[in-house]
């Protein structure tokens, strides 16, 4: 992306004390086959070496930005990233996940070819335990394939703004967002290409299904 031009896609990467995994996530963005992106890294109050990981990318890439605030959780951090973004489309990446090289290219091509669709979700590969707690019944386990994963959401920026972003709830804010969007917009679930690699860390396994974003 040339300096000063508006990006097509804003990638919102929220992180909290994930310095050991963060470089892999960032690298998976900067090596995308699609070049019209910006990366907005939202540091949710990390106290580890997060900035030391991010700083070299800020020096090398004009389209990588960094912002930090006190810890407020994944949902509000994503909302801060959305507000700071400048792309036509918005998508997300959790700091312990990665994109495959054609991820942004494939999502952008789909929505460009389908102006009737406002938001898509899906198309991921799972690494780790496939079972999570149901948002409606915490005693029940459901397969992750049945869930809406925030990292796979890809949609037109105005949709996120008009819905007021993600709700600050205890868990499943991504599914809540999808449900609210379904009432006003045209949505599509996809199964392929499987280009988002969702990694279940120990922290995300033991937490309830809440979109592990930071």
N, CA, C and O of each residue as an XYZ file, in Angstrom:
856
protein
N       0.846     -1.194      0.000
C       0.000      0.000      0.000
C       0.877      1.236      0.000
O       1.799      1.339      0.809
N       0.611      2.161     -0.879
C       1.423      3.366     -0.956
C       1.128      4.283      0.209
O       0.010      4.317      0.724
N       2.146      5.030      0.621
C       2.006      5.931      1.759
C       0.948      6.987      1.468
O       0.966      7.616      0.410
N       0.029      7.180      2.404
C      -0.983      8.205      2.270
C      -2.270      7.737      1.630
O      -3.270      8.451      1.699
N      -2.290      6.567      1.009
C      -3.503      6.062      0.389
C      -4.362      5.351      1.424
O      -3.855      4.815      2.409
N      -5.666      5.355      1.188
C      -6.575      4.703      2.124
C      -6.503      3.194      1.941
O      -6.572      2.713      0.810
N      -6.366      2.434      3.022
C      -6.328      0.977      2.889
C      -7.702      0.420      2.543
O      -8.726      1.002      2.903
N      -7.717     -0.689      1.854
C      -8.958     -1.404      1.607
C      -9.424     -2.114      2.877
O     -10.612     -2.114      3.198
N      -8.481     -2.717      3.592
C      -8.813     -3.575      4.730
C      -8.077     -3.100      5.979
O      -6.870     -2.862      5.949
N      -8.813     -2.965      7.064
C      -8.207     -2.712      8.372
C      -8.247     -4.004      9.180
O      -9.315     -4.558      9.437
N      -7.072     -4.471      9.573
C      -6.967     -5.645     10.440
C      -6.799     -5.152     11.876
O      -5.835     -4.453     12.185
N      -7.733     -5.513     12.746
C      -7.676     -5.112     14.147
C      -7.115     -6.287     14.948
O      -7.743     -7.341     15.051
N      -5.934     -6.090     15.506
C      -5.277     -7.131     16.295
C      -5.224     -6.675     17.749
O      -4.469     -5.766     18.092
N      -6.025     -7.308     18.599
C      -6.000     -6.979     20.022
C      -5.106     -7.974     20.747
O      -5.071     -9.157     20.409
N      -4.386     -7.481     21.746
C      -3.450     -8.355     22.450
C      -3.318     -7.954     23.909
O      -3.431     -6.781     24.265
N      -3.077     -8.953     24.741
C      -2.828     -8.718     26.161
C      -1.849     -9.773     26.668
O      -2.195    -10.945     26.821
N      -0.616     -9.330     26.926
C       0.422    -10.213     27.472
C       0.629    -11.477     26.635
O       0.714    -12.582     27.171
N       0.710    -11.295     25.311
C       0.953    -12.426     24.413
C       2.232    -12.204     23.605
O       2.303    -12.601     22.442
N       3.229    -11.583     24.202
C       4.442    -11.223     23.462
C       5.093    -12.424     22.788
O       5.644    -12.295     21.694
N       5.038    -13.586     23.425
C       5.704    -14.768     22.883
C       5.080    -15.243     21.575
O       5.751    -15.888     20.770
N       3.803    -14.932     21.354
C       3.093    -15.387     20.161
C       2.838    -14.274     19.154
O       2.506    -14.538     17.999
N       2.993    -13.039     19.591
C       2.561    -11.890     18.797
C       3.295    -11.764     17.469
O       2.680    -11.409     16.463
N       4.586    -12.043     17.442
C       5.345    -11.876     16.206
C       4.797    -12.753     15.089
O       4.722    -12.313     13.942
N       4.412    -13.985     15.405
C       3.855    -14.866     14.381
C       2.565    -14.286     13.808
O       2.326    -14.353     12.602
N       1.742    -13.722     14.676
C       0.494    -13.120     14.208
C       0.766    -11.941     13.279
O       0.172    -11.846     12.205
N       1.662    -11.045     13.689
C       1.979     -9.877     12.865
C       2.591    -10.305     11.535
O       2.222     -9.780     10.485
N       3.518    -11.249     11.572
C       4.149    -11.731     10.341
C       3.125    -12.285      9.366
O       3.275    -12.134      8.154
N       2.089    -12.921      9.885
C       1.077    -13.498      8.997
C       0.264    -12.426      8.282
O      -0.365    -12.700      7.260
N       0.274    -11.202      8.819
C      -0.390    -10.082      8.141
C       0.543     -9.441      7.121
O       0.151     -9.215      5.976
N       1.765     -9.149      7.526
C       2.673     -8.420      6.630
C       3.102     -9.264      5.432
O       3.621     -8.718      4.459
N       2.899    -10.571      5.478
C       3.252    -11.445      4.353
C       2.037    -11.840      3.520
O       2.117    -12.782      2.732
N       0.927    -11.147      3.673
C      -0.266    -11.440      2.879
C      -0.040    -11.145      1.396
O       0.702    -10.232      1.035
N      -0.693    -11.935      0.548
C      -0.622    -11.686     -0.898
C      -1.381    -10.416     -1.274
O      -1.062     -9.783     -2.280
N      -2.372    -10.041     -0.485
C      -3.119     -8.797     -0.692
C      -2.394     -7.686      0.054
O      -2.081     -7.824      1.236
N      -2.127     -6.582     -0.642
C      -1.279     -5.545     -0.056
C      -2.026     -4.310      0.450
O      -1.427     -3.479      1.132
N      -3.296     -4.167      0.141
C      -4.011     -2.953      0.521
C      -4.600     -3.015      1.916
O      -5.804     -2.834      2.097
N      -3.753     -3.272      2.902
C      -4.227     -3.408      4.277
C      -3.529     -2.404      5.201
O      -2.488     -1.837      4.869
N      -4.136     -2.212      6.359
C      -3.466     -1.581      7.493
C      -3.658     -2.506      8.688
O      -4.678     -3.186      8.802
N      -2.681     -2.524      9.567
C      -2.759     -3.326     10.786
C      -2.816     -2.387     11.981
O      -1.892     -1.607     12.211
N      -3.902     -2.465     12.738
C      -4.078     -1.651     13.940
C      -3.930     -2.577     15.146
O      -4.815     -3.382     15.437
N      -2.812     -2.454     15.836
C      -2.537     -3.286     17.008
C      -3.024     -2.545     18.248
O      -2.576     -1.436     18.540
N      -3.942     -3.169     18.967
C      -4.506     -2.560     20.170
C      -4.003     -3.350     21.372
O      -4.399     -4.495     21.590
N      -3.128     -2.725     22.144
C      -2.535     -3.344     23.326
C      -3.434     -3.057     24.526
O      -3.578     -1.913     24.959
N      -4.028     -4.117     25.047
C      -5.010     -3.984     26.124
C      -4.333     -3.987     27.496
O      -4.714     -4.744     28.388
N      -3.319     -3.122     27.648
C      -2.667     -2.959     28.938
C      -1.627     -4.005     29.270
O      -1.456     -4.353     30.439
N      -0.924     -4.517     28.265
C       0.090     -5.551     28.507
C       1.210     -5.035     29.407
O       1.564     -3.856     29.381
N       1.758     -5.954     30.205
C       2.897     -5.613     31.058
C       4.105     -6.487     30.721
O       5.072     -6.533     31.482
N       4.050     -7.171     29.593
C       5.183     -7.986     29.155
C       5.965     -7.232     28.079
O       5.966     -6.001     28.067
N       6.623     -7.950     27.184
C       7.469     -7.328     26.162
C       6.723     -7.046     24.855
O       7.329     -7.032     23.784
N       5.434     -6.827     24.943
C       4.625     -6.618     23.742
C       5.172     -5.503     22.857
O       5.338     -5.704     21.654
N       5.451     -4.343     23.419
C       5.899     -3.233     22.575
C       7.243     -3.530     21.928
O       7.484     -3.097     20.801
N       8.115     -4.248     22.600
C       9.406     -4.610     22.012
C       9.220     -5.473     20.770
O      10.023     -5.403     19.839
N       8.169     -6.283     20.750
C       7.854     -7.090     19.570
C       7.302     -6.208     18.458
O       7.639     -6.391     17.288
N       6.460     -5.263     18.820
C       5.766     -4.428     17.834
C       6.674     -3.366     17.217
O       6.561     -3.076     16.026
N       7.558     -2.793     17.999
C       8.326     -1.620     17.566
C       9.047     -1.784     16.230
O       8.985     -0.861     15.418
N       9.726     -2.895     15.947
C      10.392     -3.019     14.641
C       9.425     -2.931     13.462
O       9.789     -2.429     12.399
N       8.207     -3.412     13.643
C       7.216     -3.337     12.566
C       6.744     -1.901     12.358
O       6.466     -1.501     11.228
N       6.652     -1.130     13.424
C       6.281      0.277     13.295
C       7.342      1.048     12.521
O       7.023      1.982     11.785
N       8.584      0.665     12.683
C       9.681      1.336     11.990
C       9.751      0.953     10.516
O      10.163      1.758      9.681
N       9.348     -0.274     10.196
C       9.485     -0.770      8.821
C       8.238     -0.589      7.968
O       8.326     -0.569      6.740
N       7.078     -0.458      8.604
C       5.823     -0.458      7.848
C       4.977      0.762      8.213
O       4.579      0.926      9.366
N       4.708      1.609      7.232
C       3.858      2.775      7.473
C       2.413      2.383      7.771
O       1.673      3.155      8.381
N       2.011      1.190      7.344
C       0.622      0.763      7.519
C       0.423     -0.134      8.742
O      -0.594     -0.821      8.849
N       1.388     -0.130      9.660
C       1.219     -0.789     10.960
C       1.141      0.290     12.028
O       2.035      1.130     12.138
N       0.077      0.267     12.811
C      -0.116      1.258     13.874
C      -0.292      0.555     15.218
O      -0.685     -0.610     15.281
N       0.004      1.281     16.279
C      -0.045      0.714     17.630
C      -0.727      1.694     18.569
O      -0.444      2.892     18.544
N      -1.616      1.184     19.388
C      -2.248      1.993     20.416
C      -2.366      1.153     21.687
O      -2.530     -0.065     21.625
N      -2.282      1.812     22.827
C      -2.336      1.100     24.105
C      -3.243      1.838     25.068
O      -3.248      3.068     25.123
N      -4.011      1.073     25.827
C      -4.852      1.648     26.872
C      -4.842      0.719     28.085
O      -4.277     -0.373     28.028
N      -5.452      1.141     29.155
C      -5.548      0.283     30.337
C      -6.399     -0.930     29.988
O      -7.200     -0.890     29.055
N      -6.221     -1.993     30.732
C      -6.933     -3.235     30.433
C      -8.444     -3.043     30.532
O      -8.970     -2.605     31.555
N      -9.125     -3.383     29.438
C     -10.582     -3.232     29.413
C     -11.275     -4.408     28.739
O     -12.501     -4.408     28.622
N     -10.519     -5.410     28.292
C     -11.124     -6.591     27.689
C     -11.151     -6.541     26.176
O     -10.975     -5.488     25.563
N     -11.378     -7.719     25.584
C     -11.291     -7.863     24.132
C     -12.327     -7.027     23.387
O     -12.001     -6.384     22.389
N     -13.573     -7.032     23.864
C     -14.638     -6.350     23.128
C     -14.368     -4.855     22.995
O     -14.443     -4.307     21.895
N     -14.056     -4.197     24.098
C     -13.823     -2.754     24.048
C     -12.521     -2.421     23.331
O     -12.398     -1.352     22.734
N     -11.554     -3.326     23.386
C     -10.315     -3.110     22.633
C     -10.580     -3.182     21.136
O     -10.052     -2.376     20.370
N     -11.391     -4.136     20.721
C     -11.749     -4.215     19.302
C     -12.502     -2.963     18.866
O     -12.276     -2.445     17.772
N     -13.396     -2.480     19.724
C     -14.133     -1.267     19.380
C     -13.198     -0.076     19.206
O     -13.398      0.751     18.316
N     -12.176      0.011     20.054
C     -11.200      1.096     19.912
C     -10.470      0.982     18.584
O     -10.204      1.988     17.927
N     -10.147     -0.243     18.193
C      -9.488     -0.456     16.914
C     -10.370     -0.098     15.736
O      -9.904      0.484     14.756
N     -11.639     -0.444     15.830
C     -12.586     -0.096     14.763
C     -12.662      1.420     14.603
O     -12.623      1.935     13.486
N     -12.770      2.123     15.714
C     -12.859      3.585     15.663
C     -11.606      4.202     15.054
O     -11.682      5.230     14.381
N     -10.465      3.584     15.285
C      -9.201      4.128     14.772
C      -8.907      3.700     13.342
O      -7.984      4.223     12.718
N      -9.675      2.765     12.822
C      -9.384      2.197     11.501
C      -9.801      3.133     10.378
O     -10.631      4.023     10.566
N      -9.213      2.918      9.209
C      -9.541      3.771      8.056
C      -9.852      2.971      6.798
O     -10.018      3.559      5.729
N      -9.935      1.660      6.895
C     -10.204      0.828      5.725
C     -11.671      0.774      5.340
O     -12.544      1.125      6.134
N     -11.939      0.333      4.118
C     -13.318      0.105      3.672
C     -13.913     -1.114      4.360
O     -15.105     -1.162      4.663
N     -13.057     -2.093      4.597
C     -13.470     -3.322      5.269
C     -12.730     -3.448      6.596
O     -11.621     -2.938      6.758
N     -13.364     -4.136      7.538
C     -12.752     -4.391      8.844
C     -12.745     -5.890      9.101
O     -13.720     -6.589      8.825
N     -11.633     -6.368      9.632
C     -11.538     -7.756     10.069
C     -10.633     -7.809     11.289
O     -10.123     -6.782     11.737
N     -10.435     -9.008     11.823
C      -9.772     -9.133     13.116
C      -8.755    -10.268     13.100
O      -8.809    -11.170     12.264
N      -7.833    -10.195     14.046
C      -6.871    -11.270     14.257
C      -6.537    -11.307     15.735
O      -6.119    -10.301     16.309
N      -6.718    -12.458     16.348
C      -6.309    -12.614     17.740
C      -4.811    -12.860     17.785
O      -4.242    -13.441     16.860
N      -4.178    -12.420     18.857
C      -2.716    -12.389     18.879
C      -2.065    -13.751     19.031
O      -0.843    -13.857     18.925
N      -2.844    -14.795     19.277
C      -2.275    -16.136     19.266
C      -2.729    -16.942     18.055
O      -2.506    -18.152     18.001
N      -3.360    -16.291     17.088
C      -3.765    -16.930     15.836
C      -2.915    -16.401     14.688
O      -2.125    -15.475     14.867
N      -3.082    -16.995     13.505
C      -2.382    -16.511     12.313
C      -3.291    -16.618     11.099
O      -4.244    -17.396     11.077
N      -2.969    -15.814     10.088
C      -3.592    -15.930      8.771
C      -2.717    -16.798      7.873
O      -1.492    -16.793      7.995
N      -3.350    -17.537      6.977
C      -2.616    -18.114      5.865
C      -2.425    -17.023      4.806
O      -3.161    -16.036      4.799
N      -1.432    -17.194      3.904
C      -1.015    -16.069      3.045
C      -2.101    -15.435      2.189
O      -2.022    -14.238      1.910
N      -3.108    -16.184      1.763
C      -4.128    -15.624      0.873
C      -5.417    -15.252      1.612
O      -6.457    -15.045      0.986
N      -5.347    -15.169      2.917
C      -6.564    -14.931      3.701
C      -7.265    -13.634      3.303
O      -8.441    -13.655      2.939
N      -6.566    -12.523      3.367
C      -7.201    -11.239      3.053
C      -7.630    -11.167      1.596
O      -8.694    -10.634      1.284
N      -6.816    -11.695      0.717
C      -7.155    -11.694     -0.709
C      -8.467    -12.425     -0.957
O      -9.314    -11.944     -1.710
N      -8.641    -13.586     -0.328
C      -9.845    -14.385     -0.563
C     -11.085    -13.707     -0.001
O     -12.135    -13.716     -0.645
N     -10.986    -13.124      1.179
C     -12.152    -12.459      1.780
C     -12.532    -11.201      1.004
O     -13.711    -10.945      0.757
N     -11.535    -10.431      0.628
C     -11.796     -9.219     -0.141
C     -12.454     -9.556     -1.471
O     -13.419     -8.904     -1.870
N     -11.940    -10.564     -2.156
C     -12.496    -10.957     -3.454
C     -13.949    -11.395     -3.315
O     -14.776    -11.091     -4.175
N     -14.259    -12.103     -2.243
C     -15.630    -12.565     -2.049
C     -16.595    -11.401     -1.884
O     -17.626    -11.360     -2.555
N     -16.283    -10.458     -1.008
C     -17.211     -9.351     -0.794
C     -17.252     -8.390     -1.980
O     -18.288     -7.780     -2.242
N     -16.149     -8.249     -2.690
C     -16.174     -7.413     -3.888
C     -17.067     -8.025     -4.963
O     -17.698     -7.306     -5.737
N     -17.117     -9.348     -5.007
C     -17.942    -10.030     -6.010
C     -19.392    -10.184     -5.564
O     -20.255    -10.541     -6.365
N     -19.660     -9.915     -4.285
C     -21.010    -10.065     -3.744
C     -21.423     -8.788     -3.016
O     -21.429     -8.756     -1.786
N     -21.767     -7.741     -3.755
C     -22.166     -6.488     -3.105
C     -23.433     -6.622     -2.267
O     -23.759     -5.729     -1.484
N     -24.145     -7.729     -2.428
C     -25.346     -7.972     -1.631
C     -25.025     -8.509     -0.239
O     -25.916     -8.592      0.607
N     -23.766     -8.875      0.013
C     -23.353     -9.414      1.308
C     -22.566     -8.348      2.072
O     -21.670     -7.710      1.520
N     -22.911     -8.167      3.342
C     -22.254     -7.149      4.167
C     -21.211     -7.720      5.125
O     -20.257     -7.029      5.481
N     -21.383     -8.964      5.541
C     -20.518     -9.536      6.572
C     -20.417    -11.037      6.379
O     -21.417    -11.709      6.129
N     -19.190    -11.563      6.499
C     -18.986    -13.005      6.414
C     -18.280    -13.500      7.673
O     -17.659    -12.733      8.409
N     -18.399    -14.811      7.894
C     -17.722    -15.462      9.012
C     -17.422    -16.899      8.623
O     -18.147    -17.506      7.834
N     -16.337    -17.441      9.189
C     -16.016    -18.849      8.961
C     -14.748    -19.027      8.158
O     -14.004    -18.075      7.920
N     -14.509    -20.272      7.740
C     -13.324    -20.588      6.961
C     -12.066    -20.630      7.800
O     -11.092    -19.935      7.509
N     -12.086    -21.456      8.856
C     -10.921    -21.512      9.741
C     -10.447    -22.942      9.945
O     -11.185    -23.904      9.735
N      -9.196    -23.049     10.359
C      -8.580    -24.305     10.744
C      -8.352    -24.250     12.247
O      -7.870    -23.244     12.767
N      -8.693    -25.312     12.936
C      -8.539    -25.354     14.385
C      -7.282    -26.113     14.783
O      -7.027    -27.217     14.301
N      -6.505    -25.505     15.665
C      -5.389    -26.198     16.304
C      -5.683    -26.266     17.797
O      -5.653    -25.246     18.486
N      -5.966    -27.464     18.294
C      -6.251    -27.610     19.717
C      -7.613    -28.211     19.978
O      -8.268    -28.725     19.071
N      -8.030    -28.142     21.228
C      -9.281    -28.723     21.693
C     -10.469    -28.099     20.957
O     -10.610    -26.876     20.957
N     -11.335    -28.919     20.324
C     -12.450    -28.349     19.557
C     -13.684    -28.025     20.383
O     -14.674    -27.557     19.821
N     -13.670    -28.251     21.685
C     -14.876    -28.084     22.498
C     -14.805    -26.824     23.358
O     -13.787    -26.535     23.987
N     -15.906    -26.088     23.365
C     -16.028    -24.872     24.176
C     -17.374    -24.881     24.889
O     -18.267    -25.652     24.541
N     -17.506    -24.026     25.875
C     -18.766    -23.956     26.617
C     -19.797    -23.131     25.845
O     -19.493    -22.071     25.299
N     -21.018    -23.649     25.818
C     -22.117    -22.974     25.134
C     -22.419    -21.646     25.823
O     -22.475    -21.579     27.051
N     -22.613    -20.589     25.032
C     -22.862    -19.270     25.639
C     -24.209    -19.217     26.345
O     -24.383    -18.429     27.274
N     -25.174    -20.047     25.921
C     -26.496    -20.050     26.543
C     -26.607    -21.043     27.699
O     -27.495    -20.920     28.543
N     -25.706    -22.026     27.737
C     -25.722    -23.045     28.784
C     -24.285    -23.413     29.120
O     -23.741    -24.341     28.520
N     -23.648    -22.711     30.065
C     -22.231    -22.926     30.370
C     -21.884    -24.349     30.794
O     -20.713    -24.726     30.781
N     -22.892    -25.151     31.172
C     -22.624    -26.540     31.539
C     -22.522    -27.440     30.310
O     -22.119    -28.599     30.416
N     -22.881    -26.918     29.169
C     -22.906    -27.706     27.936
C     -21.695    -27.378     27.077
O     -21.323    -26.213     26.941
N     -21.080    -28.402     26.498
C     -19.971    -28.208     25.572
C     -20.470    -28.316     24.139
O     -21.266    -29.199     23.817
N     -20.002    -27.418     23.282
C     -20.342    -27.473     21.865
C     -19.061    -27.443     21.047
O     -18.018    -26.989     21.518
N     -19.151    -27.929     19.820
C     -17.979    -27.944     18.938
C     -17.717    -26.530     18.427
O     -18.643    -25.794     18.085
N     -16.436    -26.167     18.384
C     -16.065    -24.816     17.963
C     -16.571    -24.494     16.560
O     -16.778    -23.329     16.220
N     -16.769    -25.535     15.745
C     -17.268    -25.321     14.391
C     -18.660    -24.724     14.345
O     -19.067    -24.173     13.322
N     -19.399    -24.829     15.452
C     -20.743    -24.260     15.520
C     -20.728    -22.792     15.937
O     -21.763    -22.126     15.916
N     -19.564    -22.294     16.312
C     -19.465    -20.945     16.881
C     -19.117    -19.894     15.827
O     -18.569    -20.204     14.769
N     -19.446    -18.664     16.143
C     -18.961    -17.519     15.383
C     -17.642    -17.083     16.015
O     -17.601    -16.749     17.199
N     -16.575    -17.085     15.237
C     -15.266    -16.674     15.744
C     -14.966    -15.260     15.275
O     -15.008    -14.974     14.078
N     -14.668    -14.391     16.203
C     -14.454    -12.988     15.860
C     -13.376    -12.813     14.808
O     -13.513    -11.983     13.909
N     -12.301    -13.591     14.911
C     -11.208    -13.443     13.963
C     -11.606    -13.668     12.525
O     -10.959    -13.150     11.615
N     -12.670    -14.437     12.302
C     -13.096    -14.718     10.929
C     -14.136    -13.728     10.413
O     -14.525    -13.799      9.248
N     -14.591    -12.808     11.259
C     -15.524    -11.784     10.780
C     -14.813    -10.858      9.795
O     -13.699    -10.401     10.051
N     -15.456    -10.592      8.688
C     -14.906     -9.697      7.663
C     -16.092     -8.970      7.052
O     -16.970     -9.590      6.451
N     -16.114     -7.642      7.212
C     -17.279     -6.926      6.728
C     -17.008     -5.470      6.432
O     -15.909     -4.963      6.659
N     -18.020     -4.814      5.926
C     -17.923     -3.408      5.566
C     -17.883     -2.557      6.841
O     -18.648     -2.788      7.778
N     -16.991     -1.583      6.862
C     -16.753     -0.829      8.094
C     -18.019     -0.177      8.624
O     -18.234     -0.144      9.836
N     -18.862      0.342      7.737
C     -20.040      1.051      8.214
C     -20.953      0.146      9.036
O     -21.658      0.622      9.927
N     -20.947     -1.140      8.748
C     -21.747     -2.085      9.526
C     -21.300     -2.083     10.985
O     -22.130     -2.011     11.891
N     -19.992     -2.162     11.213
C     -19.477     -2.178     12.582
C     -19.794     -0.878     13.311
O     -20.121     -0.889     14.498
N     -19.696      0.242     12.597
C     -19.979      1.533     13.218
C     -21.459      1.683     13.540
O     -21.818      2.150     14.621
N     -22.307      1.292     12.615
C     -23.744      1.464     12.818
C     -24.283      0.576     13.934
O     -25.265      0.928     14.587
N     -23.651     -0.566     14.155
C     -24.076     -1.457     15.236
C     -23.422     -1.106     16.572
O     -23.722     -1.724     17.594
N     -22.536     -0.120     16.563
C     -21.882      0.285     17.800
C     -20.817     -0.672     18.280
O     -20.471     -0.685     19.461
N     -20.294     -1.481     17.363
C     -19.226     -2.408     17.720
C     -19.713     -3.568     18.562
O     -20.880     -3.953     18.502
N     -18.797     -4.122     19.353
C     -19.084     -5.303     20.161
C     -19.631     -4.906     21.528
O     -19.228     -3.896     22.106
N     -20.552     -5.715     22.030
C     -21.103     -5.484     23.366
C     -20.097     -5.915     24.419
O     -19.402     -6.917     24.247
N     -20.016     -5.168     25.500
C     -19.089     -5.487     26.586
C     -19.749     -6.492     27.528
O     -20.198     -6.150     28.621
N     -19.792     -7.743     27.068
C     -20.419     -8.813     27.845
C     -19.362     -9.841     28.224
O     -18.242     -9.810     27.714
N     -19.725    -10.752     29.124
C     -18.749    -11.667     29.701
C     -18.173    -12.654     28.692
O     -16.984    -12.967     28.745
N     -19.007    -13.148     27.771
C     -18.483    -14.074     26.779
C     -19.376    -14.070     25.548
O     -20.511    -13.594     25.578
N     -18.824    -14.619     24.454
C     -19.546    -14.751     23.182
C     -19.977    -13.412     22.602
O     -21.054    -13.306     22.014
N     -19.138    -12.384     22.764
C     -19.485    -11.089     22.176
C     -19.478    -11.147     20.657
O     -20.141    -10.343     20.003
N     -18.728    -12.097     20.088
C     -18.711    -12.252     18.635
C     -20.034    -12.823     18.135
O     -20.560    -12.366     17.120
N     -20.581    -13.828     18.845
C     -21.883    -14.369     18.468
C     -22.992    -13.342     18.678
O     -23.925    -13.256     17.880
N     -22.887    -12.578     19.738
C     -23.854    -11.506     19.988
C     -23.826    -10.486     18.852
O     -24.874    -10.028     18.395
N     -22.624    -10.135     18.399
C     -22.508     -9.179     17.298
C     -23.149     -9.743     16.035
O     -23.878     -9.039     15.336
N     -22.879    -11.008     15.744
C     -23.447    -11.662     14.562
C     -24.972    -11.645     14.619
O     -25.631    -11.355     13.620
N     -25.526    -11.953     15.777
C     -26.980    -11.973     15.922
C     -27.573    -10.584     15.701
O     -28.614    -10.446     15.059
N     -26.918     -9.566     16.228
C     -27.418     -8.201     16.032
C     -27.302     -7.777     14.572
O     -28.192     -7.113     14.042
N     -26.214     -8.158     13.930
C     -26.026     -7.816     12.519
C     -27.070     -8.494     11.644
O     -27.515     -7.927     10.645
N     -27.461     -9.711     12.022
C     -28.427    -10.464     11.219
C     -29.775     -9.762     11.134
O     -30.538     -9.985     10.193
N     -30.067     -8.920     12.110
C     -31.334     -8.213     12.097
C     -31.396     -7.058     11.116
O     -32.482     -6.565     10.810
N     -30.230     -6.610     10.609
C     -30.205     -5.431      9.739
C     -29.459     -5.636      8.428
O     -29.652     -4.875      7.479
N     -28.611     -6.652      8.365
C     -27.706     -6.785      7.226
C     -27.774     -8.182      6.620
O     -28.379     -9.101      7.173
N     -27.134     -8.304      5.472
C     -27.058     -9.590      4.781
C     -25.748    -10.277      5.156
O     -24.667     -9.748      4.899
N     -25.850    -11.459      5.764
C     -24.686    -12.167      6.274
C     -24.481    -13.489      5.536
O     -25.410    -14.043      4.948
N     -23.249    -13.975      5.581
C     -22.938    -15.257      4.957
C     -21.909    -16.006      5.796
O     -20.882    -15.448      6.184
N     -22.198    -17.278      6.072
C     -21.215    -18.160      6.694
C     -20.514    -18.947      5.592
O     -21.158    -19.476      4.686
N     -19.195    -19.017      5.678
C     -18.430    -19.744      4.675
C     -17.636    -20.862      5.357
O     -17.331    -20.786      6.547
N     -17.312    -21.887      4.589
C     -16.496    -22.988      5.100
C     -15.101    -22.988      4.498
O     -14.163    -23.535      5.078
N     -14.972    -22.375      3.337
C     -13.659    -22.342      2.679
C     -13.494    -21.005      1.957
O     -14.484    -20.331      1.672
N     -12.255    -20.617      1.661
C     -11.027    -21.323      2.027
C     -10.747    -21.244      3.527
O     -11.052    -20.247      4.180
N     -10.162    -22.311      4.054
C      -9.807    -22.365      5.471
C      -8.471    -21.652      5.665
O      -7.415    -22.284      5.697
N      -8.533    -20.358      5.791
C      -7.305    -19.556      5.787
C      -7.043    -18.818      7.096
O      -6.054    -18.093      7.210
N      -7.916    -18.996      8.080
C      -7.690    -18.439      9.415
C      -7.320    -19.597     10.329
O      -8.083    -20.555     10.458
N      -6.161    -19.517     10.961
C      -5.702    -20.595     11.846
C      -6.005    -20.196     13.287
O      -5.389    -19.285     13.841
N      -6.963    -20.894     13.874
C      -7.439    -20.598     15.231
C      -6.732    -21.523     16.208
O      -6.904    -22.741     16.159
N      -5.942    -20.944     17.091
C      -5.144    -21.723     18.027
C      -5.753    -21.654     19.420
O      -5.915    -20.572     19.985
N      -6.082    -22.794     19.958
C      -6.621    -22.844     21.317
C      -5.489    -22.907     22.319
O      -4.894    -23.969     22.500
N      -5.175    -21.816     22.969
C      -4.161    -21.800     24.021
C      -4.767    -22.332     25.308
O      -5.983    -22.498     25.403
N      -3.925    -22.600     26.298
C      -4.438    -23.073     27.582
C      -5.413    -22.061     28.180
O      -6.415    -22.438     28.789
N      -5.115    -20.783     28.002
C      -6.001    -19.761     28.553
C      -7.352    -19.769     27.857
O      -8.389    -19.604     28.500
N      -7.339    -19.963     26.538
C      -8.611    -19.935     25.829
C      -9.387    -21.220     26.037
O     -10.616    -21.202     25.963
N      -8.710    -22.350     26.299
C      -9.401    -23.601     26.557
C     -10.157    -23.519     27.876
O     -11.303    -23.961     27.960
N      -9.534    -22.963     28.897
C     -10.167    -22.940     30.209
C     -11.187    -21.822     30.333
O     -12.054    -21.870     31.206
N     -11.096    -20.824     29.480
C     -12.106    -19.768     29.523
C     -13.327    -20.219     28.745
O     -13.227    -21.083     27.874
N     -14.471    -19.644     29.052
C     -15.668    -19.963     28.301
C     -15.578    -19.329     26.929
O     -14.734    -18.471     26.673
N     -16.461    -19.766     26.058
C     -16.465    -19.236     24.697
C     -16.777    -17.753     24.751
O     -17.921    -17.347     24.957
N     -15.721    -16.942     24.559
C     -15.940    -15.503     24.652
C     -15.093    -14.733     23.657
O     -14.961    -13.515     23.768
N     -14.517    -15.428     22.685
C     -13.693    -14.710     21.739
C     -12.430    -14.283     22.434
O     -12.422    -13.246     23.097
N     -11.359    -15.044     22.310
C     -10.199    -14.938     23.174
C      -9.329    -13.737     22.896
O      -8.222    -13.636     23.423
N      -9.810    -12.832     22.081
C      -9.077    -11.746     21.472
C      -7.934    -11.108     22.185
O      -7.019    -10.662     21.492
N      -7.870    -11.007     23.488
C      -6.727    -10.322     24.072
C      -6.123    -11.151     25.180
O      -5.142    -10.737     25.797
